[in-house]
Structures are given as C-alpha cells and as structure tokens.
Amino acid sequence: MAQPNYKTVFVFLDTDKYCSPFDLLVAVDCFPDSMIFKYENVTGEDAPKIVFDLLFPRGPAGAAHTKIFINGSNFEEVEKVVTATQNAMKSAPWGNSIIVDPRGGYSTAAAAVAKTFGTAMEKGLGNLENKKVVILAGTGPVGQTAARIYAAEKADVTITSRSLAKGQIIADNINAEVGTQRVKVVEVSRPEQTAAAICDAEIILAAGAGGIQLLSKADIDSAAKCKIIADINAIKPLGVEGLGSNDDGVELKLGVFGIGALAIGKLKIKTETEMINRATAEAQGLFDYSIAYTIAKDAILKKLAKAAAK
C-alpha cells in the first residue's frame, strides 16, 4: 500500500467572529500548495475538541504536517485557547506545532523592538538594557507585547493608557513574568498629557491603531532626552507627525532618529514568514512572541555584523 503524501495543512483557531486574511495570506505565500482550514469564535472549551480531531485522522506522521495557528484580537482569550491547545496535546499520544501571532501583534512588536535595538546600536547608543522606553498606546496588542520584550531586554518601560487600571494589570503581569519592576503605567487620555509622559524617554514607540496621531512635532521637541522614535501606524494620519512610513533611521531633528511603519513592516513580514517556516519544519513546539523576537533580533544582528565587516 502506498504511503500518503501528506500536504501541509494550516488550521486557524481564531477567537474573533472573523478570521483575519493577513495571516492566511502570509501562510499561503510561504506554502502555496498548503491547505487552510479556519475556525472562528473559538474558545478554550472548543480548542481540545478541534485539536483531537486534527491529530488522529492523519496519525503521527500526518500530524507533523498539520500546524495550528492561534489568532484573535483579545489577548486573554487567545491565551486561553493556547493553554487549552497545549493541554490537549499533552493528553494525546502526539502533538504538533503551534504558531501564535494574534492579529500579527507578536511579529509586529518583535520587529518594532528589534528595529529600535538596531538603530540604537548603529548610532552608538548601546543596547536596550536600562534604556528608558515609553510605549504610547501600550495596552493594545502590539504595545503590551513590545513592553514584554523590552522588559525582558532589561529596559525601563513606561506604557501609556487611557485607563490607568487596565494599564496597571498589564504592567503587573509583565513585572511578574520578568521577576522585577521593569514596567510602569501612566494615564494619557488627552493629547496634552503626552509631553509629560515622554519627558524622560530615550526611545518612544507609537503603538496605536491605524489613522490616529499619538505624537506631535511639539511633543517631539519637548522630549529632550529622546534619541529614537518608532511608529507602527501606516494609515494616515500616521502615529508620529513628520515621520514617514518608509523612514528607517532618518534624523527627525538633530540627534533624534525615526523608524516608520513600513520599515518595521518589512521586518515583521520576514519574521512571521520565518516563524511559519520554522513551525513547519518542526514536528512540535510553540512559536510565539519570544521566538518572533529571536528571529527579528537575529536578522538585525546579522545586518550589523555585515555592516561592521565592510
């Protein structure tokens, strides 16, 4: 009897009522011959049933070609599905790879932090350790993930939020993860509060939703200690006034270097693509924000090494 020629299958478990086409397209571009199944409104209770149905029909050999991509805009729900999926695999005879990149937040945050790291090194400012970082709109998907990564890099992080209570929960969770007080929150519910929030910042990351300006030229001028400003918003109006989407280390004013959304986006796509490739090459494993940052930072380190060798 001929052995099955197993096709790569990506199964999207989305906690939202619709599955974002962004990650579907990246997966298809990585593996044009793959098949994609998507489930929407997935909960932690649903996940084990779906996982068991994925594992057993193809057996251990086929399961190695079945990759689960967990997605959604609500991080709490996403984490419930991740935990439930992992627990289901522990109770099964075999498992498979899990990719977690909710609405692209993990790979975008990883790319944004890596780009600020690269710019700091290129401009002779050193690594991220003990750098004072302010993340505007720091409770969103990208903002809170970037805060986790900066904290892991031993930066001193301030996240801004319209809700002090919401921001404090996120800060407390990250501080518990890293085992020390690395993250604090300040309330910014009005534009005029921004200048005070960034007064000591060396690095500023605008992590807000598309089409919302978070940082004005006046704010930038008031941030006397700032050296690097990055923005993830490519939809006009952009998140940072005067910073172009394609800017990559462009001097916004004397000694202040800007990184635009599309410059971050190029690294984000490379990072997510590599996450998918690695997950597909491995029979099992969790590929989340920490893996995304390792990939993005390694790409930056290679670029720095190449420039130094010239």
TORKOL-4160 file (C-alpha; in steps of 0.2 Angstrom, whole numbers, padded with zeros to 4 digits, m for minus):
310
<pt num="1" X="0000" Y="0000" Z="0000"/>
<pt num="2" X="0007" Y="0017" Z="m0005"/>
<pt num="3" X="0011" Y="0029" Z="0009"/>
<pt num="4" X="0001" Y="0045" Z="0010"/>
<pt num="5" X="0010" Y="0060" Z="0003"/>
<pt num="6" X="0005" Y="0072" Z="0017"/>
<pt num="7" X="0001" Y="0090" Z="0012"/>
<pt num="8" X="0005" Y="0104" Z="0024"/>
<pt num="9" X="m0011" Y="0110" Z="0032"/>
<pt num="10" X="m0013" Y="0126" Z="0042"/>
<pt num="11" X="m0028" Y="0126" Z="0054"/>
<pt num="12" X="m0033" Y="0144" Z="0061"/>
<pt num="13" X="m0041" Y="0145" Z="0078"/>
<pt num="14" X="m0047" Y="0162" Z="0079"/>
<pt num="15" X="m0056" Y="0169" Z="0095"/>
<pt num="16" X="m0065" Y="0183" Z="0084"/>
<pt num="17" X="m0080" Y="0181" Z="0074"/>
<pt num="18" X="m0070" Y="0183" Z="0058"/>
<pt num="19" X="m0053" Y="0176" Z="0053"/>
<pt num="20" X="m0041" Y="0190" Z="0048"/>
<pt num="21" X="m0035" Y="0187" Z="0030"/>
<pt num="22" X="m0017" Y="0194" Z="0034"/>
<pt num="23" X="m0010" Y="0179" Z="0042"/>
<pt num="24" X="m0019" Y="0167" Z="0030"/>
<pt num="25" X="m0011" Y="0176" Z="0015"/>
<pt num="26" X="0007" Y="0175" Z="0024"/>
<pt num="27" X="0004" Y="0156" Z="0026"/>
<pt num="28" X="m0001" Y="0154" Z="0008"/>
<pt num="29" X="0013" Y="0164" Z="0002"/>
<pt num="30" X="0025" Y="0153" Z="0012"/>
<pt num="31" X="0017" Y="0137" Z="0006"/>
<pt num="32" X="0007" Y="0139" Z="m0010"/>
<pt num="33" X="0002" Y="0121" Z="m0010"/>
<pt num="34" X="m0004" Y="0120" Z="0008"/>
<pt num="35" X="m0022" Y="0119" Z="0013"/>
<pt num="36" X="m0030" Y="0131" Z="0026"/>
<pt num="37" X="m0045" Y="0127" Z="0037"/>
<pt num="38" X="m0051" Y="0141" Z="0049"/>
<pt num="39" X="m0062" Y="0141" Z="0064"/>
<pt num="40" X="m0070" Y="0157" Z="0071"/>
<pt num="41" X="m0076" Y="0162" Z="0088"/>
<pt num="42" X="m0065" Y="0148" Z="0096"/>
<pt num="43" X="m0065" Y="0147" Z="0115"/>
<pt num="44" X="m0054" Y="0137" Z="0127"/>
<pt num="45" X="m0068" Y="0124" Z="0128"/>
<pt num="46" X="m0068" Y="0122" Z="0109"/>
<pt num="47" X="m0050" Y="0120" Z="0107"/>
<pt num="48" X="m0047" Y="0102" Z="0114"/>
<pt num="49" X="m0061" Y="0095" Z="0103"/>
<pt num="50" X="m0053" Y="0103" Z="0087"/>
<pt num="51" X="m0036" Y="0098" Z="0092"/>
<pt num="52" X="m0040" Y="0080" Z="0094"/>
<pt num="53" X="m0050" Y="0080" Z="0078"/>
<pt num="54" X="m0034" Y="0086" Z="0069"/>
<pt num="55" X="m0022" Y="0074" Z="0077"/>
<pt num="56" X="m0030" Y="0057" Z="0075"/>
<pt num="57" X="m0036" Y="0056" Z="0056"/>
<pt num="58" X="m0018" Y="0058" Z="0050"/>
<pt num="59" X="m0008" Y="0049" Z="0063"/>
<pt num="60" X="0009" Y="0055" Z="0070"/>
<pt num="61" X="0016" Y="0056" Z="0053"/>
<pt num="62" X="0002" Y="0067" Z="0046"/>
<pt num="63" X="0001" Y="0077" Z="0062"/>
<pt num="64" X="0019" Y="0083" Z="0059"/>
<pt num="65" X="0012" Y="0092" Z="0043"/>
<pt num="66" X="m0003" Y="0099" Z="0052"/>
<pt num="67" X="0001" Y="0116" Z="0060"/>
<pt num="68" X="m0011" Y="0126" Z="0072"/>
<pt num="69" X="m0011" Y="0145" Z="0070"/>
<pt num="70" X="m0020" Y="0153" Z="0085"/>
<pt num="71" X="m0026" Y="0171" Z="0082"/>
<pt num="72" X="m0038" Y="0184" Z="0088"/>
<pt num="73" X="m0039" Y="0202" Z="0095"/>
<pt num="74" X="m0042" Y="0198" Z="0113"/>
<pt num="75" X="m0026" Y="0193" Z="0121"/>
<pt num="76" X="m0034" Y="0185" Z="0136"/>
<pt num="77" X="m0045" Y="0174" Z="0125"/>
<pt num="78" X="m0030" Y="0169" Z="0114"/>
<pt num="79" X="m0020" Y="0164" Z="0129"/>
<pt num="80" X="m0035" Y="0153" Z="0135"/>
<pt num="81" X="m0035" Y="0144" Z="0118"/>
<pt num="82" X="m0016" Y="0142" Z="0118"/>
<pt num="83" X="m0016" Y="0134" Z="0135"/>
<pt num="84" X="m0031" Y="0123" Z="0131"/>
<pt num="85" X="m0022" Y="0118" Z="0115"/>
<pt num="86" X="m0006" Y="0114" Z="0124"/>
<pt num="87" X="m0015" Y="0104" Z="0137"/>
<pt num="88" X="m0025" Y="0094" Z="0124"/>
<pt num="89" X="m0008" Y="0089" Z="0116"/>
<pt num="90" X="m0001" Y="0083" Z="0132"/>
<pt num="91" X="m0015" Y="0071" Z="0134"/>
<pt num="92" X="m0014" Y="0065" Z="0116"/>
<pt num="93" X="m0001" Y="0052" Z="0110"/>
<pt num="94" X="0007" Y="0065" Z="0099"/>
<pt num="95" X="0006" Y="0084" Z="0096"/>
<pt num="96" X="0011" Y="0097" Z="0083"/>
<pt num="97" X="0017" Y="0114" Z="0081"/>
<pt num="98" X="0008" Y="0129" Z="0087"/>
<pt num="99" X="0010" Y="0147" Z="0080"/>
<pt num="100" X="0003" Y="0161" Z="0090"/>
<pt num="101" X="0003" Y="0179" Z="0082"/>
<pt num="102" X="m0013" Y="0187" Z="0087"/>
<pt num="103" X="m0018" Y="0199" Z="0073"/>
<pt num="104" X="0000" Y="0200" Z="0069"/>
<pt num="105" X="0004" Y="0208" Z="0086"/>
<pt num="106" X="0018" Y="0197" Z="0091"/>
<pt num="107" X="0028" Y="0198" Z="0075"/>
<pt num="108" X="0025" Y="0217" Z="0073"/>
<pt num="109" X="0030" Y="0220" Z="0091"/>
<pt num="110" X="0046" Y="0209" Z="0089"/>
<pt num="111" X="0050" Y="0219" Z="0073"/>
<pt num="112" X="0047" Y="0236" Z="0081"/>
<pt num="113" X="0058" Y="0232" Z="0096"/>
<pt num="114" X="0072" Y="0224" Z="0085"/>
<pt num="115" X="0072" Y="0240" Z="0074"/>
<pt num="116" X="0074" Y="0251" Z="0089"/>
<pt num="117" X="0088" Y="0240" Z="0095"/>
<pt num="118" X="0097" Y="0240" Z="0078"/>
<pt num="119" X="0095" Y="0259" Z="0077"/>
<pt num="120" X="0102" Y="0261" Z="0094"/>
<pt num="121" X="0117" Y="0250" Z="0090"/>
<pt num="122" X="0120" Y="0259" Z="0073"/>
<pt num="123" X="0120" Y="0276" Z="0081"/>
<pt num="124" X="0132" Y="0271" Z="0095"/>
<pt num="125" X="0119" Y="0272" Z="0109"/>
<pt num="126" X="0122" Y="0254" Z="0115"/>
<pt num="127" X="0109" Y="0240" Z="0118"/>
<pt num="128" X="0092" Y="0241" Z="0126"/>
<pt num="129" X="0097" Y="0237" Z="0144"/>
<pt num="130" X="0092" Y="0251" Z="0156"/>
<pt num="131" X="0086" Y="0262" Z="0142"/>
<pt num="132" X="0070" Y="0272" Z="0146"/>
<pt num="133" X="0057" Y="0267" Z="0134"/>
<pt num="134" X="0039" Y="0274" Z="0133"/>
<pt num="135" X="0026" Y="0265" Z="0123"/>
<pt num="136" X="0011" Y="0276" Z="0118"/>
<pt num="137" X="m0005" Y="0266" Z="0117"/>
<pt num="138" X="0004" Y="0252" Z="0127"/>
<pt num="139" X="m0011" Y="0242" Z="0132"/>
<pt num="140" X="m0015" Y="0237" Z="0114"/>
<pt num="141" X="m0009" Y="0220" Z="0106"/>
<pt num="142" X="0007" Y="0227" Z="0099"/>
<pt num="143" X="0010" Y="0239" Z="0114"/>
<pt num="144" X="0009" Y="0226" Z="0128"/>
<pt num="145" X="0019" Y="0213" Z="0118"/>
<pt num="146" X="0033" Y="0226" Z="0115"/>
<pt num="147" X="0033" Y="0230" Z="0133"/>
<pt num="148" X="0035" Y="0212" Z="0137"/>
<pt num="149" X="0050" Y="0211" Z="0125"/>
<pt num="150" X="0058" Y="0227" Z="0131"/>
<pt num="151" X="0056" Y="0222" Z="0149"/>
<pt num="152" X="0065" Y="0205" Z="0145"/>
<pt num="153" X="0079" Y="0215" Z="0137"/>
<pt num="154" X="0080" Y="0224" Z="0154"/>
<pt num="155" X="0074" Y="0241" Z="0148"/>
<pt num="156" X="0064" Y="0253" Z="0160"/>
<pt num="157" X="0047" Y="0254" Z="0152"/>
<pt num="158" X="0033" Y="0266" Z="0153"/>
<pt num="159" X="0016" Y="0261" Z="0145"/>
<pt num="160" X="0003" Y="0274" Z="0142"/>
<pt num="161" X="m0016" Y="0270" Z="0143"/>
<pt num="162" X="m0032" Y="0279" Z="0143"/>
<pt num="163" X="m0037" Y="0268" Z="0158"/>
<pt num="164" X="m0024" Y="0268" Z="0172"/>
<pt num="165" X="m0032" Y="0252" Z="0179"/>
<pt num="166" X="m0031" Y="0242" Z="0163"/>
<pt num="167" X="m0013" Y="0248" Z="0161"/>
<pt num="168" X="m0008" Y="0243" Z="0179"/>
<pt num="169" X="m0015" Y="0225" Z="0176"/>
<pt num="170" X="m0003" Y="0223" Z="0161"/>
<pt num="171" X="0011" Y="0231" Z="0170"/>
<pt num="172" X="0009" Y="0219" Z="0185"/>
<pt num="173" X="0008" Y="0204" Z="0174"/>
<pt num="174" X="0024" Y="0209" Z="0164"/>
<pt num="175" X="0033" Y="0213" Z="0180"/>
<pt num="176" X="0028" Y="0196" Z="0187"/>
<pt num="177" X="0035" Y="0187" Z="0171"/>
<pt num="178" X="0052" Y="0196" Z="0172"/>
<pt num="179" X="0053" Y="0195" Z="0191"/>
<pt num="180" X="0056" Y="0213" Z="0194"/>
<pt num="181" X="0048" Y="0230" Z="0192"/>
<pt num="182" X="0053" Y="0235" Z="0174"/>
<pt num="183" X="0036" Y="0242" Z="0168"/>
<pt num="184" X="0025" Y="0256" Z="0175"/>
<pt num="185" X="0010" Y="0264" Z="0168"/>
<pt num="186" X="0004" Y="0282" Z="0166"/>
<pt num="187" X="m0013" Y="0288" Z="0161"/>
<pt num="188" X="m0014" Y="0298" Z="0144"/>
<pt num="189" X="m0032" Y="0301" Z="0140"/>
<pt num="190" X="m0029" Y="0318" Z="0132"/>
<pt num="191" X="m0016" Y="0323" Z="0119"/>
<pt num="192" X="m0010" Y="0337" Z="0131"/>
<pt num="193" X="m0004" Y="0323" Z="0143"/>
<pt num="194" X="0008" Y="0316" Z="0131"/>
<pt num="195" X="0023" Y="0328" Z="0133"/>
<pt num="196" X="0024" Y="0324" Z="0152"/>
<pt num="197" X="0023" Y="0305" Z="0149"/>
<pt num="198" X="0038" Y="0306" Z="0137"/>
<pt num="199" X="0049" Y="0319" Z="0146"/>
<pt num="200" X="0062" Y="0306" Z="0151"/>
<pt num="201" X="0061" Y="0294" Z="0136"/>
<pt num="202" X="0076" Y="0289" Z="0126"/>
<pt num="203" X="0065" Y="0278" Z="0115"/>
<pt num="204" X="0047" Y="0281" Z="0110"/>
<pt num="205" X="0036" Y="0268" Z="0102"/>
<pt num="206" X="0019" Y="0274" Z="0095"/>
<pt num="207" X="0009" Y="0258" Z="0095"/>
<pt num="208" X="m0008" Y="0264" Z="0092"/>
<pt num="209" X="m0022" Y="0259" Z="0080"/>
<pt num="210" X="m0021" Y="0265" Z="0062"/>
<pt num="211" X="m0026" Y="0283" Z="0057"/>
<pt num="212" X="m0023" Y="0290" Z="0075"/>
<pt num="213" X="m0009" Y="0303" Z="0078"/>
<pt num="214" X="m0001" Y="0300" Z="0095"/>
<pt num="215" X="0014" Y="0311" Z="0094"/>
<pt num="216" X="0015" Y="0329" Z="0088"/>
<pt num="217" X="0030" Y="0339" Z="0082"/>
<pt num="218" X="0028" Y="0349" Z="0098"/>
<pt num="219" X="0029" Y="0333" Z="0108"/>
<pt num="220" X="0044" Y="0328" Z="0100"/>
<pt num="221" X="0053" Y="0345" Z="0103"/>
<pt num="222" X="0048" Y="0343" Z="0121"/>
<pt num="223" X="0056" Y="0326" Z="0123"/>
<pt num="224" X="0074" Y="0332" Z="0126"/>
<pt num="225" X="0081" Y="0315" Z="0130"/>
<pt num="226" X="0074" Y="0306" Z="0116"/>
<pt num="227" X="0085" Y="0298" Z="0103"/>
<pt num="228" X="0074" Y="0285" Z="0094"/>
<pt num="229" X="0056" Y="0286" Z="0089"/>
<pt num="230" X="0046" Y="0272" Z="0080"/>
<pt num="231" X="0029" Y="0271" Z="0073"/>
<pt num="232" X="0018" Y="0255" Z="0068"/>
<pt num="233" X="0004" Y="0265" Z="0060"/>
<pt num="234" X="0005" Y="0266" Z="0041"/>
<pt num="235" X="m0013" Y="0273" Z="0039"/>
<pt num="236" X="m0014" Y="0292" Z="0038"/>
<pt num="237" X="m0014" Y="0302" Z="0049"/>
<pt num="238" X="0002" Y="0292" Z="0054"/>
<pt num="239" X="0006" Y="0290" Z="0073"/>
<pt num="240" X="0020" Y="0302" Z="0073"/>
<pt num="241" X="0019" Y="0319" Z="0065"/>
<pt num="242" X="0034" Y="0321" Z="0052"/>
<pt num="243" X="0039" Y="0303" Z="0052"/>
<pt num="244" X="0037" Y="0295" Z="0035"/>
<pt num="245" X="0031" Y="0277" Z="0034"/>
<pt num="246" X="0047" Y="0272" Z="0025"/>
<pt num="247" X="0059" Y="0281" Z="0036"/>
<pt num="248" X="0072" Y="0270" Z="0043"/>
<pt num="249" X="0084" Y="0279" Z="0054"/>
<pt num="250" X="0080" Y="0296" Z="0047"/>
<pt num="251" X="0085" Y="0311" Z="0058"/>
<pt num="252" X="0069" Y="0319" Z="0063"/>
<pt num="253" X="0079" Y="0333" Z="0071"/>
<pt num="254" X="0096" Y="0334" Z="0077"/>
<pt num="255" X="0101" Y="0318" Z="0086"/>
<pt num="256" X="0083" Y="0310" Z="0085"/>
<pt num="257" X="0081" Y="0296" Z="0073"/>
<pt num="258" X="0064" Y="0289" Z="0066"/>
<pt num="259" X="0058" Y="0272" Z="0061"/>
<pt num="260" X="0042" Y="0272" Z="0051"/>
<pt num="261" X="0029" Y="0259" Z="0050"/>
<pt num="262" X="0033" Y="0251" Z="0033"/>
<pt num="263" X="0052" Y="0250" Z="0038"/>
<pt num="264" X="0045" Y="0240" Z="0053"/>
<pt num="265" X="0033" Y="0231" Z="0042"/>
<pt num="266" X="0047" Y="0224" Z="0031"/>
<pt num="267" X="0055" Y="0215" Z="0046"/>
<pt num="268" X="0038" Y="0210" Z="0053"/>
<pt num="269" X="0034" Y="0200" Z="0037"/>
<pt num="270" X="0051" Y="0192" Z="0037"/>
<pt num="271" X="0049" Y="0187" Z="0055"/>
<pt num="272" X="0031" Y="0180" Z="0053"/>
<pt num="273" X="0037" Y="0170" Z="0037"/>
<pt num="274" X="0052" Y="0163" Z="0047"/>
<pt num="275" X="0040" Y="0158" Z="0061"/>
<pt num="276" X="0029" Y="0149" Z="0049"/>
<pt num="277" X="0044" Y="0140" Z="0041"/>
<pt num="278" X="0051" Y="0135" Z="0057"/>
<pt num="279" X="0035" Y="0129" Z="0064"/>
<pt num="280" X="0033" Y="0119" Z="0048"/>
<pt num="281" X="0050" Y="0111" Z="0049"/>
<pt num="282" X="0047" Y="0106" Z="0067"/>
<pt num="283" X="0035" Y="0092" Z="0072"/>
<pt num="284" X="0031" Y="0100" Z="0088"/>
<pt num="285" X="0034" Y="0117" Z="0098"/>
<pt num="286" X="0026" Y="0134" Z="0102"/>
<pt num="287" X="0031" Y="0148" Z="0091"/>
<pt num="288" X="0026" Y="0164" Z="0100"/>
<pt num="289" X="0032" Y="0182" Z="0103"/>
<pt num="290" X="0048" Y="0176" Z="0111"/>
<pt num="291" X="0053" Y="0166" Z="0095"/>
<pt num="292" X="0047" Y="0181" Z="0084"/>
<pt num="293" X="0059" Y="0192" Z="0094"/>
<pt num="294" X="0073" Y="0180" Z="0092"/>
<pt num="295" X="0071" Y="0179" Z="0074"/>
<pt num="296" X="0069" Y="0198" Z="0072"/>
<pt num="297" X="0084" Y="0202" Z="0083"/>
<pt num="298" X="0095" Y="0189" Z="0074"/>
<pt num="299" X="0091" Y="0197" Z="0057"/>
<pt num="300" X="0096" Y="0214" Z="0065"/>
<pt num="301" X="0112" Y="0207" Z="0072"/>
<pt num="302" X="0117" Y="0199" Z="0055"/>
<pt num="303" X="0114" Y="0216" Z="0047"/>
<pt num="304" X="0125" Y="0225" Z="0060"/>
<pt num="305" X="0139" Y="0212" Z="0058"/>
<pt num="306" X="0138" Y="0214" Z="0039"/>
<pt num="307" X="0140" Y="0232" Z="0040"/>
<pt num="308" X="0154" Y="0231" Z="0053"/>
<pt num="309" X="0164" Y="0219" Z="0041"/>
<pt num="310" X="0164" Y="0232" Z="0027"/>
